[in-house]
Amino acid sequence: MFGLAALAALVAWSRGATGRHRLTYWDTAGALTFIGIGAAALIDPEQMLRLIETSSTGNQDTRIFNR
């Protein structure tokens, strides 16, 4: 989520200023950041550790899917 927010912020920065009453890339970046912070606050730390551990090692544990 934070990666998408950073990408939207980079696009907004490259485009410059736009109209006041329009939805901008800055608004999108802020919303994605807000959603990412909310998701990070709600996720169980142990689940996040397993998710990051699995994605960083490339280990595809099929026991999770075979319940």
PDB file of N, H, CA, C and O in Angstrom:
ATOM      1  N   MET A   1       0.820  -1.173   0.000  1.00  0.00           N
ATOM      2  CA  MET A   1       0.000   0.000   0.000  1.00  0.00           C
ATOM      3  C   MET A   1       0.875   1.252   0.000  1.00  0.00           C
ATOM      4  O   MET A   1       0.599   2.229  -0.697  1.00  0.00           O
ATOM      5  N   PHE A   2       1.944   1.192   0.807  1.00  0.00           N
ATOM      6  H   PHE A   2       2.169   0.399   1.373  1.00  0.00           H
ATOM      7  CA  PHE A   2       2.813   2.359   0.869  1.00  0.00           C
ATOM      8  C   PHE A   2       3.581   2.549  -0.445  1.00  0.00           C
ATOM      9  O   PHE A   2       3.900   3.674  -0.829  1.00  0.00           O
ATOM     10  N   GLY A   3       3.867   1.451  -1.118  1.00  0.00           N
ATOM     11  H   GLY A   3       3.608   0.537  -0.806  1.00  0.00           H
ATOM     12  CA  GLY A   3       4.522   1.557  -2.419  1.00  0.00           C
ATOM     13  C   GLY A   3       3.635   2.243  -3.443  1.00  0.00           C
ATOM     14  O   GLY A   3       4.101   3.073  -4.223  1.00  0.00           O
ATOM     15  N   LEU A   4       2.343   1.893  -3.438  1.00  0.00           N
ATOM     16  H   LEU A   4       1.964   1.219  -2.804  1.00  0.00           H
ATOM     17  CA  LEU A   4       1.404   2.548  -4.346  1.00  0.00           C
ATOM     18  C   LEU A   4       1.243   4.024  -3.996  1.00  0.00           C
ATOM     19  O   LEU A   4       1.128   4.870  -4.883  1.00  0.00           O
ATOM     20  N   ALA A   5       1.235   4.327  -2.704  1.00  0.00           N
ATOM     21  H   ALA A   5       1.328   3.640  -1.984  1.00  0.00           H
ATOM     22  CA  ALA A   5       1.145   5.727  -2.277  1.00  0.00           C
ATOM     23  C   ALA A   5       2.369   6.512  -2.745  1.00  0.00           C
ATOM     24  O   ALA A   5       2.248   7.649  -3.200  1.00  0.00           O
ATOM     25  N   ALA A   6       3.535   5.906  -2.634  1.00  0.00           N
ATOM     26  H   ALA A   6       3.634   4.982  -2.265  1.00  0.00           H
ATOM     27  CA  ALA A   6       4.761   6.569  -3.084  1.00  0.00           C
ATOM     28  C   ALA A   6       4.738   6.784  -4.592  1.00  0.00           C
ATOM     29  O   ALA A   6       5.179   7.826  -5.076  1.00  0.00           O
ATOM     30  N   LEU A   7       4.232   5.813  -5.333  1.00  0.00           N
ATOM     31  H   LEU A   7       3.874   4.966  -4.940  1.00  0.00           H
ATOM     32  CA  LEU A   7       4.123   5.950  -6.782  1.00  0.00           C
ATOM     33  C   LEU A   7       3.158   7.077  -7.145  1.00  0.00           C
ATOM     34  O   LEU A   7       3.451   7.881  -8.029  1.00  0.00           O
ATOM     35  N   ALA A   8       2.016   7.140  -6.473  1.00  0.00           N
ATOM     36  H   ALA A   8       1.777   6.486  -5.755  1.00  0.00           H
ATOM     37  CA  ALA A   8       1.058   8.223  -6.729  1.00  0.00           C
ATOM     38  C   ALA A   8       1.657   9.576  -6.376  1.00  0.00           C
ATOM     39  O   ALA A   8       1.405  10.559  -7.072  1.00  0.00           O
ATOM     40  N   ALA A   9       2.449   9.645  -5.307  1.00  0.00           N
ATOM     41  H   ALA A   9       2.654   8.847  -4.741  1.00  0.00           H
ATOM     42  CA  ALA A   9       3.098  10.905  -4.931  1.00  0.00           C
ATOM     43  C   ALA A   9       4.137  11.321  -5.974  1.00  0.00           C
ATOM     44  O   ALA A   9       4.271  12.507  -6.276  1.00  0.00           O
ATOM     45  N   LEU A  10       4.863  10.365  -6.516  1.00  0.00           N
ATOM     46  H   LEU A  10       4.755   9.401  -6.270  1.00  0.00           H
ATOM     47  CA  LEU A  10       5.830  10.694  -7.562  1.00  0.00           C
ATOM     48  C   LEU A  10       5.137  11.217  -8.814  1.00  0.00           C
ATOM     49  O   LEU A  10       5.611  12.168  -9.436  1.00  0.00           O
ATOM     50  N   VAL A  11       4.028  10.606  -9.182  1.00  0.00           N
ATOM     51  H   VAL A  11       3.643   9.834  -8.677  1.00  0.00           H
ATOM     52  CA  VAL A  11       3.258  11.086 -10.340  1.00  0.00           C
ATOM     53  C   VAL A  11       2.730  12.487 -10.065  1.00  0.00           C
ATOM     54  O   VAL A  11       2.783  13.350 -10.942  1.00  0.00           O
ATOM     55  N   ALA A  12       2.221  12.724  -8.860  1.00  0.00           N
ATOM     56  H   ALA A  12       2.177  12.023  -8.148  1.00  0.00           H
ATOM     57  CA  ALA A  12       1.703  14.044  -8.503  1.00  0.00           C
ATOM     58  C   ALA A  12       2.811  15.093  -8.534  1.00  0.00           C
ATOM     59  O   ALA A  12       2.606  16.211  -9.008  1.00  0.00           O
ATOM     60  N   TRP A  13       3.973  14.728  -8.029  1.00  0.00           N
ATOM     61  H   TRP A  13       4.139  13.820  -7.643  1.00  0.00           H
ATOM     62  CA  TRP A  13       5.081  15.663  -8.012  1.00  0.00           C
ATOM     63  C   TRP A  13       5.527  16.013  -9.431  1.00  0.00           C
ATOM     64  O   TRP A  13       5.889  17.157  -9.703  1.00  0.00           O
ATOM     65  N   SER A  14       5.501  15.035 -10.333  1.00  0.00           N
ATOM     66  H   SER A  14       5.206  14.105 -10.112  1.00  0.00           H
ATOM     67  CA  SER A  14       5.942  15.287 -11.706  1.00  0.00           C
ATOM     68  C   SER A  14       4.923  16.096 -12.498  1.00  0.00           C
ATOM     69  O   SER A  14       5.294  16.787 -13.446  1.00  0.00           O
ATOM     70  N   ARG A  15       3.650  16.027 -12.130  1.00  0.00           N
ATOM     71  H   ARG A  15       3.348  15.466 -11.360  1.00  0.00           H
ATOM     72  CA  ARG A  15       2.607  16.755 -12.863  1.00  0.00           C
ATOM     73  C   ARG A  15       2.461  18.197 -12.418  1.00  0.00           C
ATOM     74  O   ARG A  15       1.974  19.021 -13.192  1.00  0.00           O
ATOM     75  N   GLY A  16       2.857  18.530 -11.223  1.00  0.00           N
ATOM     76  H   GLY A  16       3.253  17.861 -10.594  1.00  0.00           H
ATOM     77  CA  GLY A  16       2.738  19.899 -10.746  1.00  0.00           C
ATOM     78  C   GLY A  16       1.347  20.197 -10.222  1.00  0.00           C
ATOM     79  O   GLY A  16       0.582  19.282  -9.918  1.00  0.00           O
ATOM     80  N   ALA A  17       1.020  21.466 -10.116  1.00  0.00           N
ATOM     81  H   ALA A  17       1.641  22.210 -10.362  1.00  0.00           H
ATOM     82  CA  ALA A  17      -0.259  21.910  -9.539  1.00  0.00           C
ATOM     83  C   ALA A  17      -1.407  21.706 -10.528  1.00  0.00           C
ATOM     84  O   ALA A  17      -1.241  21.842 -11.741  1.00  0.00           O
ATOM     85  N   THR A  18      -2.586  21.374  -9.969  1.00  0.00           N
ATOM     86  H   THR A  18      -2.721  21.264  -8.984  1.00  0.00           H
ATOM     87  CA  THR A  18      -3.796  21.239 -10.773  1.00  0.00           C
ATOM     88  C   THR A  18      -4.903  22.062 -10.130  1.00  0.00           C
ATOM     89  O   THR A  18      -4.665  22.793  -9.168  1.00  0.00           O
ATOM     90  N   GLY A  19      -6.095  21.941 -10.656  1.00  0.00           N
ATOM     91  H   GLY A  19      -6.289  21.348 -11.437  1.00  0.00           H
ATOM     92  CA  GLY A  19      -7.232  22.704 -10.159  1.00  0.00           C
ATOM     93  C   GLY A  19      -7.568  22.389  -8.709  1.00  0.00           C
ATOM     94  O   GLY A  19      -7.237  21.317  -8.201  1.00  0.00           O
ATOM     95  N   ARG A  20      -8.227  23.332  -8.051  1.00  0.00           N
ATOM     96  H   ARG A  20      -8.496  24.203  -8.464  1.00  0.00           H
ATOM     97  CA  ARG A  20      -8.540  23.184  -6.637  1.00  0.00           C
ATOM     98  C   ARG A  20      -9.647  22.179  -6.368  1.00  0.00           C
ATOM     99  O   ARG A  20      -9.606  21.483  -5.353  1.00  0.00           O
ATOM    100  N   HIS A  21     -10.614  22.085  -7.232  1.00  0.00           N
ATOM    101  H   HIS A  21     -10.647  22.650  -8.057  1.00  0.00           H
ATOM    102  CA  HIS A  21     -11.812  21.299  -6.970  1.00  0.00           C
ATOM    103  C   HIS A  21     -11.811  19.958  -7.694  1.00  0.00           C
ATOM    104  O   HIS A  21     -12.871  19.400  -7.982  1.00  0.00           O
ATOM    105  N   ARG A  22     -10.650  19.457  -7.980  1.00  0.00           N
ATOM    106  H   ARG A  22      -9.789  19.910  -7.747  1.00  0.00           H
ATOM    107  CA  ARG A  22     -10.539  18.165  -8.652  1.00  0.00           C
ATOM    108  C   ARG A  22      -9.793  17.189  -7.759  1.00  0.00           C
ATOM    109  O   ARG A  22      -8.985  17.587  -6.920  1.00  0.00           O
ATOM    110  N   LEU A  23     -10.070  15.918  -7.947  1.00  0.00           N
ATOM    111  H   LEU A  23     -10.727  15.595  -8.629  1.00  0.00           H
ATOM    112  CA  LEU A  23      -9.322  14.870  -7.251  1.00  0.00           C
ATOM    113  C   LEU A  23      -7.950  14.774  -7.911  1.00  0.00           C
ATOM    114  O   LEU A  23      -7.846  14.613  -9.127  1.00  0.00           O
ATOM    115  N   THR A  24      -6.907  14.874  -7.104  1.00  0.00           N
ATOM    116  H   THR A  24      -6.991  15.004  -6.116  1.00  0.00           H
ATOM    117  CA  THR A  24      -5.549  14.885  -7.645  1.00  0.00           C
ATOM    118  C   THR A  24      -4.803  13.623  -7.224  1.00  0.00           C
ATOM    119  O   THR A  24      -5.288  12.830  -6.416  1.00  0.00           O
ATOM    120  N   TYR A  25      -3.623  13.460  -7.787  1.00  0.00           N
ATOM    121  H   TYR A  25      -3.229  14.103  -8.444  1.00  0.00           H
ATOM    122  CA  TYR A  25      -2.769  12.346  -7.385  1.00  0.00           C
ATOM    123  C   TYR A  25      -2.309  12.501  -5.943  1.00  0.00           C
ATOM    124  O   TYR A  25      -2.067  11.506  -5.260  1.00  0.00           O
ATOM    125  N   TRP A  26      -2.186  13.741  -5.471  1.00  0.00           N
ATOM    126  H   TRP A  26      -2.384  14.550  -6.025  1.00  0.00           H
ATOM    127  CA  TRP A  26      -1.831  13.964  -4.077  1.00  0.00           C
ATOM    128  C   TRP A  26      -2.931  13.410  -3.171  1.00  0.00           C
ATOM    129  O   TRP A  26      -2.640  12.810  -2.136  1.00  0.00           O
ATOM    130  N   ASP A  27      -4.189  13.611  -3.557  1.00  0.00           N
ATOM    131  H   ASP A  27      -4.425  14.099  -4.397  1.00  0.00           H
ATOM    132  CA  ASP A  27      -5.302  13.070  -2.775  1.00  0.00           C
ATOM    133  C   ASP A  27      -5.252  11.545  -2.746  1.00  0.00           C
ATOM    134  O   ASP A  27      -5.482  10.923  -1.709  1.00  0.00           O
ATOM    135  N   THR A  28      -4.952  10.960  -3.890  1.00  0.00           N
ATOM    136  H   THR A  28      -4.765  11.465  -4.733  1.00  0.00           H
ATOM    137  CA  THR A  28      -4.855   9.506  -3.987  1.00  0.00           C
ATOM    138  C   THR A  28      -3.712   8.975  -3.130  1.00  0.00           C
ATOM    139  O   THR A  28      -3.864   7.966  -2.441  1.00  0.00           O
ATOM    140  N   ALA A  29      -2.570   9.652  -3.172  1.00  0.00           N
ATOM    141  H   ALA A  29      -2.446  10.472  -3.732  1.00  0.00           H
ATOM    142  CA  ALA A  29      -1.423   9.232  -2.349  1.00  0.00           C
ATOM    143  C   ALA A  29      -1.761   9.320  -0.869  1.00  0.00           C
ATOM    144  O   ALA A  29      -1.392   8.436  -0.097  1.00  0.00           O
ATOM    145  N   GLY A  30      -2.445  10.356  -0.472  1.00  0.00           N
ATOM    146  H   GLY A  30      -2.745  11.075  -1.099  1.00  0.00           H
ATOM    147  CA  GLY A  30      -2.844  10.500   0.926  1.00  0.00           C
ATOM    148  C   GLY A  30      -3.825   9.428   1.355  1.00  0.00           C
ATOM    149  O   GLY A  30      -3.706   8.879   2.450  1.00  0.00           O
ATOM    150  N   ALA A  31      -4.800   9.123   0.496  1.00  0.00           N
ATOM    151  H   ALA A  31      -4.896   9.569  -0.394  1.00  0.00           H
ATOM    152  CA  ALA A  31      -5.775   8.085   0.819  1.00  0.00           C
ATOM    153  C   ALA A  31      -5.107   6.718   0.933  1.00  0.00           C
ATOM    154  O   ALA A  31      -5.412   5.958   1.852  1.00  0.00           O
ATOM    155  N   LEU A  32      -4.204   6.399   0.018  1.00  0.00           N
ATOM    156  H   LEU A  32      -3.956   7.017  -0.729  1.00  0.00           H
ATOM    157  CA  LEU A  32      -3.503   5.118   0.074  1.00  0.00           C
ATOM    158  C   LEU A  32      -2.630   5.017   1.320  1.00  0.00           C
ATOM    159  O   LEU A  32      -2.528   3.948   1.921  1.00  0.00           O
ATOM    160  N   THR A  33      -2.006   6.111   1.706  1.00  0.00           N
ATOM    161  H   THR A  33      -2.089   6.979   1.217  1.00  0.00           H
ATOM    162  CA  THR A  33      -1.209   6.118   2.931  1.00  0.00           C
ATOM    163  C   THR A  33      -2.095   5.882   4.149  1.00  0.00           C
ATOM    164  O   THR A  33      -1.750   5.099   5.033  1.00  0.00           O
ATOM    165  N   PHE A  34      -3.234   6.562   4.190  1.00  0.00           N
ATOM    166  H   PHE A  34      -3.514   7.199   3.471  1.00  0.00           H
ATOM    167  CA  PHE A  34      -4.175   6.408   5.288  1.00  0.00           C
ATOM    168  C   PHE A  34      -4.681   4.969   5.384  1.00  0.00           C
ATOM    169  O   PHE A  34      -4.762   4.413   6.479  1.00  0.00           O
ATOM    170  N   ILE A  35      -5.019   4.367   4.253  1.00  0.00           N
ATOM    171  H   ILE A  35      -4.953   4.818   3.363  1.00  0.00           H
ATOM    172  CA  ILE A  35      -5.472   2.972   4.232  1.00  0.00           C
ATOM    173  C   ILE A  35      -4.348   2.044   4.680  1.00  0.00           C
ATOM    174  O   ILE A  35      -4.590   1.096   5.427  1.00  0.00           O
ATOM    175  N   GLY A  36      -3.124   2.304   4.232  1.00  0.00           N
ATOM    176  H   GLY A  36      -2.927   3.074   3.624  1.00  0.00           H
ATOM    177  CA  GLY A  36      -1.983   1.478   4.631  1.00  0.00           C
ATOM    178  C   GLY A  36      -1.711   1.543   6.116  1.00  0.00           C
ATOM    179  O   GLY A  36      -1.391   0.525   6.731  1.00  0.00           O
ATOM    180  N   ILE A  37      -1.831   2.720   6.706  1.00  0.00           N
ATOM    181  H   ILE A  37      -2.091   3.547   6.207  1.00  0.00           H
ATOM    182  CA  ILE A  37      -1.630   2.856   8.143  1.00  0.00           C
ATOM    183  C   ILE A  37      -2.729   2.115   8.902  1.00  0.00           C
ATOM    184  O   ILE A  37      -2.463   1.452   9.904  1.00  0.00           O
ATOM    185  N   GLY A  38      -3.961   2.233   8.420  1.00  0.00           N
ATOM    186  H   GLY A  38      -4.178   2.772   7.606  1.00  0.00           H
ATOM    187  CA  GLY A  38      -5.067   1.508   9.060  1.00  0.00           C
ATOM    188  C   GLY A  38      -4.892   0.002   8.979  1.00  0.00           C
ATOM    189  O   GLY A  38      -5.139  -0.708   9.954  1.00  0.00           O
ATOM    190  N   ALA A  39      -4.470  -0.486   7.828  1.00  0.00           N
ATOM    191  H   ALA A  39      -4.270   0.091   7.036  1.00  0.00           H
ATOM    192  CA  ALA A  39      -4.246  -1.923   7.668  1.00  0.00           C
ATOM    193  C   ALA A  39      -3.094  -2.398   8.549  1.00  0.00           C
ATOM    194  O   ALA A  39      -3.160  -3.478   9.136  1.00  0.00           O
ATOM    195  N   ALA A  40      -2.046  -1.595   8.641  1.00  0.00           N
ATOM    196  H   ALA A  40      -1.992  -0.718   8.164  1.00  0.00           H
ATOM    197  CA  ALA A  40      -0.911  -1.972   9.482  1.00  0.00           C
ATOM    198  C   ALA A  40      -1.294  -1.993  10.960  1.00  0.00           C
ATOM    199  O   ALA A  40      -0.763  -2.793  11.731  1.00  0.00           O
ATOM    200  N   ALA A  41      -2.210  -1.118  11.352  1.00  0.00           N
ATOM    201  H   ALA A  41      -2.641  -0.468  10.726  1.00  0.00           H
ATOM    202  CA  ALA A  41      -2.643  -1.086  12.752  1.00  0.00           C
ATOM    203  C   ALA A  41      -3.537  -2.270  13.093  1.00  0.00           C
ATOM    204  O   ALA A  41      -3.562  -2.716  14.240  1.00  0.00           O
ATOM    205  N   LEU A  42      -4.270  -2.782  12.112  1.00  0.00           N
ATOM    206  H   LEU A  42      -4.249  -2.419  11.180  1.00  0.00           H
ATOM    207  CA  LEU A  42      -5.218  -3.852  12.374  1.00  0.00           C
ATOM    208  C   LEU A  42      -4.650  -5.262  12.233  1.00  0.00           C
ATOM    209  O   LEU A  42      -5.230  -6.218  12.747  1.00  0.00           O
ATOM    210  N   ILE A  43      -3.521  -5.397  11.540  1.00  0.00           N
ATOM    211  H   ILE A  43      -3.049  -4.621  11.122  1.00  0.00           H
ATOM    212  CA  ILE A  43      -2.988  -6.734  11.281  1.00  0.00           C
ATOM    213  C   ILE A  43      -2.252  -7.246  12.519  1.00  0.00           C
ATOM    214  O   ILE A  43      -1.618  -6.481  13.245  1.00  0.00           O
ATOM    215  N   ASP A  44      -2.349  -8.537  12.738  1.00  0.00           N
ATOM    216  H   ASP A  44      -2.864  -9.159  12.148  1.00  0.00           H
ATOM    217  CA  ASP A  44      -1.657  -9.193  13.844  1.00  0.00           C
ATOM    218  C   ASP A  44      -0.158  -9.231  13.534  1.00  0.00           C
ATOM    219  O   ASP A  44       0.221  -9.648  12.439  1.00  0.00           O
ATOM    220  N   PRO A  45       0.688  -8.816  14.446  1.00  0.00           N
ATOM    221  CA  PRO A  45       2.129  -8.785  14.163  1.00  0.00           C
ATOM    222  C   PRO A  45       2.700 -10.149  13.757  1.00  0.00           C
ATOM    223  O   PRO A  45       3.604 -10.220  12.924  1.00  0.00           O
ATOM    224  N   GLU A  46       2.177 -11.222  14.340  1.00  0.00           N
ATOM    225  H   GLU A  46       1.443 -11.165  15.016  1.00  0.00           H
ATOM    226  CA  GLU A  46       2.668 -12.552  13.982  1.00  0.00           C
ATOM    227  C   GLU A  46       2.321 -12.908  12.539  1.00  0.00           C
ATOM    228  O   GLU A  46       3.134 -13.510  11.839  1.00  0.00           O
ATOM    229  N   GLN A  47       1.134 -12.545  12.094  1.00  0.00           N
ATOM    230  H   GLN A  47       0.473 -12.056  12.663  1.00  0.00           H
ATOM    231  CA  GLN A  47       0.751 -12.802  10.709  1.00  0.00           C
ATOM    232  C   GLN A  47       1.610 -11.991   9.747  1.00  0.00           C
ATOM    233  O   GLN A  47       2.008 -12.490   8.695  1.00  0.00           O
ATOM    234  N   MET A  48       1.895 -10.748  10.104  1.00  0.00           N
ATOM    235  H   MET A  48       1.572 -10.342  10.959  1.00  0.00           H
ATOM    236  CA  MET A  48       2.733  -9.909   9.268  1.00  0.00           C
ATOM    237  C   MET A  48       4.137 -10.482   9.162  1.00  0.00           C
ATOM    238  O   MET A  48       4.741 -10.452   8.090  1.00  0.00           O
ATOM    239  N   LEU A  49       4.656 -11.000  10.261  1.00  0.00           N
ATOM    240  H   LEU A  49       4.165 -11.024  11.131  1.00  0.00           H
ATOM    241  CA  LEU A  49       5.981 -11.611  10.251  1.00  0.00           C
ATOM    242  C   LEU A  49       6.007 -12.819   9.325  1.00  0.00           C
ATOM    243  O   LEU A  49       6.947 -12.988   8.548  1.00  0.00           O
ATOM    244  N   ARG A  50       4.972 -13.666   9.405  1.00  0.00           N
ATOM    245  H   ARG A  50       4.208 -13.528  10.036  1.00  0.00           H
ATOM    246  CA  ARG A  50       4.921 -14.835   8.519  1.00  0.00           C
ATOM    247  C   ARG A  50       4.788 -14.425   7.064  1.00  0.00           C
ATOM    248  O   ARG A  50       5.388 -15.051   6.190  1.00  0.00           O
ATOM    249  N   LEU A  51       4.012 -13.381   6.787  1.00  0.00           N
ATOM    250  H   LEU A  51       3.525 -12.873   7.497  1.00  0.00           H
ATOM    251  CA  LEU A  51       3.836 -12.910   5.419  1.00  0.00           C
ATOM    252  C   LEU A  51       5.142 -12.397   4.839  1.00  0.00           C
ATOM    253  O   LEU A  51       5.501 -12.738   3.712  1.00  0.00           O
ATOM    254  N   ILE A  52       5.847 -11.586   5.597  1.00  0.00           N
ATOM    255  H   ILE A  52       5.555 -11.309   6.512  1.00  0.00           H
ATOM    256  CA  ILE A  52       7.119 -11.032   5.126  1.00  0.00           C
ATOM    257  C   ILE A  52       8.171 -12.125   5.017  1.00  0.00           C
ATOM    258  O   ILE A  52       8.960 -12.138   4.071  1.00  0.00           O
ATOM    259  N   GLU A  53       8.188 -13.041   5.976  1.00  0.00           N
ATOM    260  H   GLU A  53       7.548 -13.030   6.744  1.00  0.00           H
ATOM    261  CA  GLU A  53       9.149 -14.134   5.956  1.00  0.00           C
ATOM    262  C   GLU A  53       8.949 -15.013   4.729  1.00  0.00           C
ATOM    263  O   GLU A  53       9.927 -15.417   4.100  1.00  0.00           O
ATOM    264  N   THR A  54       7.717 -15.315   4.380  1.00  0.00           N
ATOM    265  H   THR A  54       6.923 -14.988   4.892  1.00  0.00           H
ATOM    266  CA  THR A  54       7.417 -16.161   3.228  1.00  0.00           C
ATOM    267  C   THR A  54       7.752 -15.456   1.924  1.00  0.00           C
ATOM    268  O   THR A  54       8.314 -16.067   1.015  1.00  0.00           O
ATOM    269  N   SER A  55       7.411 -14.171   1.824  1.00  0.00           N
ATOM    270  H   SER A  55       6.954 -13.675   2.563  1.00  0.00           H
ATOM    271  CA  SER A  55       7.654 -13.460   0.576  1.00  0.00           C
ATOM    272  C   SER A  55       9.130 -13.174   0.353  1.00  0.00           C
ATOM    273  O   SER A  55       9.579 -13.132  -0.793  1.00  0.00           O
ATOM    274  N   SER A  56       9.891 -12.977   1.417  1.00  0.00           N
ATOM    275  H   SER A  56       9.526 -13.012   2.347  1.00  0.00           H
ATOM    276  CA  SER A  56      11.306 -12.668   1.241  1.00  0.00           C
ATOM    277  C   SER A  56      12.132 -13.906   0.906  1.00  0.00           C
ATOM    278  O   SER A  56      13.142 -13.800   0.210  1.00  0.00           O
ATOM    279  N   THR A  57      11.723 -15.069   1.388  1.00  0.00           N
ATOM    280  H   THR A  57      10.903 -15.155   1.954  1.00  0.00           H
ATOM    281  CA  THR A  57      12.485 -16.278   1.100  1.00  0.00           C
ATOM    282  C   THR A  57      12.011 -16.967  -0.168  1.00  0.00           C
ATOM    283  O   THR A  57      12.712 -17.821  -0.710  1.00  0.00           O
ATOM    284  N   GLY A  58      10.826 -16.603  -0.647  1.00  0.00           N
ATOM    285  H   GLY A  58      10.256 -15.909  -0.207  1.00  0.00           H
ATOM    286  CA  GLY A  58      10.291 -17.250  -1.829  1.00  0.00           C
ATOM    287  C   GLY A  58       9.747 -18.633  -1.539  1.00  0.00           C
ATOM    288  O   GLY A  58       9.435 -19.382  -2.465  1.00  0.00           O
ATOM    289  N   ASN A  59       9.629 -18.986  -0.263  1.00  0.00           N
ATOM    290  H   ASN A  59       9.882 -18.378   0.489  1.00  0.00           H
ATOM    291  CA  ASN A  59       9.134 -20.293   0.138  1.00  0.00           C
ATOM    292  C   ASN A  59       7.621 -20.328   0.007  1.00  0.00           C
ATOM    293  O   ASN A  59       6.923 -19.531   0.633  1.00  0.00           O
ATOM    294  N   GLN A  60       7.115 -21.237  -0.794  1.00  0.00           N
ATOM    295  H   GLN A  60       7.682 -21.885  -1.303  1.00  0.00           H
ATOM    296  CA  GLN A  60       5.683 -21.382  -1.000  1.00  0.00           C
ATOM    297  C   GLN A  60       5.195 -22.535  -0.135  1.00  0.00           C
ATOM    298  O   GLN A  60       5.238 -23.690  -0.559  1.00  0.00           O
ATOM    299  N   ASP A  61       4.739 -22.237   1.053  1.00  0.00           N
ATOM    300  H   ASP A  61       4.703 -21.299   1.398  1.00  0.00           H
ATOM    301  CA  ASP A  61       4.270 -23.250   1.986  1.00  0.00           C
ATOM    302  C   ASP A  61       2.828 -23.616   1.637  1.00  0.00           C
ATOM    303  O   ASP A  61       1.925 -22.798   1.809  1.00  0.00           O
ATOM    304  N   THR A  62       2.605 -24.829   1.151  1.00  0.00           N
ATOM    305  H   THR A  62       3.339 -25.494   1.011  1.00  0.00           H
ATOM    306  CA  THR A  62       1.265 -25.228   0.726  1.00  0.00           C
ATOM    307  C   THR A  62       0.393 -25.672   1.881  1.00  0.00           C
ATOM    308  O   THR A  62      -0.808 -25.872   1.703  1.00  0.00           O
ATOM    309  N   ARG A  63       0.972 -25.832   3.068  1.00  0.00           N
ATOM    310  H   ARG A  63       1.948 -25.670   3.213  1.00  0.00           H
ATOM    311  CA  ARG A  63       0.152 -26.221   4.226  1.00  0.00           C
ATOM    312  C   ARG A  63      -0.873 -25.148   4.573  1.00  0.00           C
ATOM    313  O   ARG A  63      -1.935 -25.470   5.107  1.00  0.00           O
ATOM    314  N   ILE A  64      -0.587 -23.905   4.287  1.00  0.00           N
ATOM    315  H   ILE A  64       0.275 -23.644   3.853  1.00  0.00           H
ATOM    316  CA  ILE A  64      -1.513 -22.812   4.584  1.00  0.00           C
ATOM    317  C   ILE A  64      -2.782 -22.976   3.765  1.00  0.00           C
ATOM    318  O   ILE A  64      -3.876 -22.686   4.251  1.00  0.00           O
ATOM    319  N   PHE A  65      -2.649 -23.440   2.520  1.00  0.00           N
ATOM    320  H   PHE A  65      -1.761 -23.676   2.125  1.00  0.00           H
ATOM    321  CA  PHE A  65      -3.796 -23.523   1.618  1.00  0.00           C
ATOM    322  C   PHE A  65      -4.523 -24.846   1.715  1.00  0.00           C
ATOM    323  O   PHE A  65      -5.647 -24.953   1.225  1.00  0.00           O
ATOM    324  N   ASN A  66      -3.943 -25.840   2.316  1.00  0.00           N
ATOM    325  H   ASN A  66      -3.029 -25.753   2.714  1.00  0.00           H
ATOM    326  CA  ASN A  66      -4.555 -27.174   2.382  1.00  0.00           C
ATOM    327  C   ASN A  66      -5.170 -27.442   3.739  1.00  0.00           C
ATOM    328  O   ASN A  66      -4.827 -28.427   4.393  1.00  0.00           O
ATOM    329  N   ARG A  67      -6.062 -26.590   4.164  1.00  0.00           N
ATOM    330  H   ARG A  67      -6.341 -25.790   3.633  1.00  0.00           H
ATOM    331  CA  ARG A  67      -6.718 -26.785   5.472  1.00  0.00           C
ATOM    332  C   ARG A  67      -8.014 -27.507   5.304  1.00  0.00           C
ATOM    333  O   ARG A  67      -8.710 -27.763   6.287  1.00  0.00           O
TER     334      ARG A  67
END
